[in-house]
């Protein structure tokens, strides 16, 4: 005995979602450029406000803390630590490394 199941709309959307995810093309180049510009502006504004910026440098696989003074540090995030104590400084990055 063969049972045929009628596909629901959610099943169809799930198939489409997985095909799109497999291709890895989620956003067009214009959107990605706009996100990069917004991130760069936010970084500058945050540093100008006197607040350090934390980010991941994917090219070097480093987590970085940048101070408003321009100094940059490689850091390691500490799981389950309180917000202001959730990282440790591993080393200061010199201008050629940063």
Secondary structure by P-SEA (a helix, b strand, c coil): cbbbbcccaaaaaaaaaaaaaaacccccaaaaaaaaaaaaaaaaaaaaacbbbbbbcccccccccccccccccbbbbbcccccccccccccccccccc
